[in-house]
């Protein structure tokens, strides 16, 4: 009998977990253990040889972690998933798994600052080169793929410029050339966008953000084909050791249950704030995928359910003007994360992207007056009023 396909809002609560397999516990249990016992020496041998399924040691697998991995794989429409100790552990694992000395990575123009730093490290230490591409057309992508391109790495929306990349277009070109496409889906979550259904190969998340939703966990996730996920599990993750703790996995399972409800509120609040900010005399420009004048608005309509909960904007004035505005805020917190219940604001050029050289930042579209707003779950009117009083003081 064919299994009934459940809707997203149901899958975030039920998928990957059977109460009857865990003493009837409604909530997934926390298996806070470093190791697991075997019934015999022979069973231990079979498990280490891969001849028998079962848990060995929590760096190699844990029941609480597995529930999380199965759930996120279902939500992202993938075959399997791995959980990591941070988003950057997931990024590092996938790029190390897909490359070797002398390879090339084609990357979207504009990425998280630490991802940029990792690209530089791979180049300096292991001669794995990279290029940043606008990926704005078929011709652009085709012309920038090199004979030694090992993978294509994409953020969409791009952090913090909110530019979008047409995933279906890039995946089609990559597939013809046998090049895997990796997508950082942190800003969207599987509620708003599922890159694997658009032809991409691997999805990663900083689960610290919307997946958690409560600002109390650092974690990463990777989703893809079962064969690739098993390869990363047996090699890159096992040997580098960037594994998630069972307790953090348990917290993510708790947080993810409300993901659809939270994302709707984030999106609704962002939309209301965009309308307020759009024509404000002290805001020079605004970058929000839900803006009908956004150059990539048609891509948003095609591959995203809603525009998301992040808005980047530039203050009229200088770096000091932008910092003065931030310092006048009372409700909105100055912090460098996103996806929390609280509304957060940060200054990319001196915070998340400070590691990126100024010339490269400007090429990405990041100047000293740009700010990134992660819209929280508060009443949007209160967020607006806080921005209003701060704008009046600059």
Order of alpha helices (4+ residues) and beta strands (2+ residues): alpha-alpha-alpha-beta-alpha-beta-alpha-beta-alpha-beta-alpha-beta-alpha-beta-beta-alpha-alpha-alpha-beta-alpha-beta-alpha-beta-beta-alpha-beta-alpha
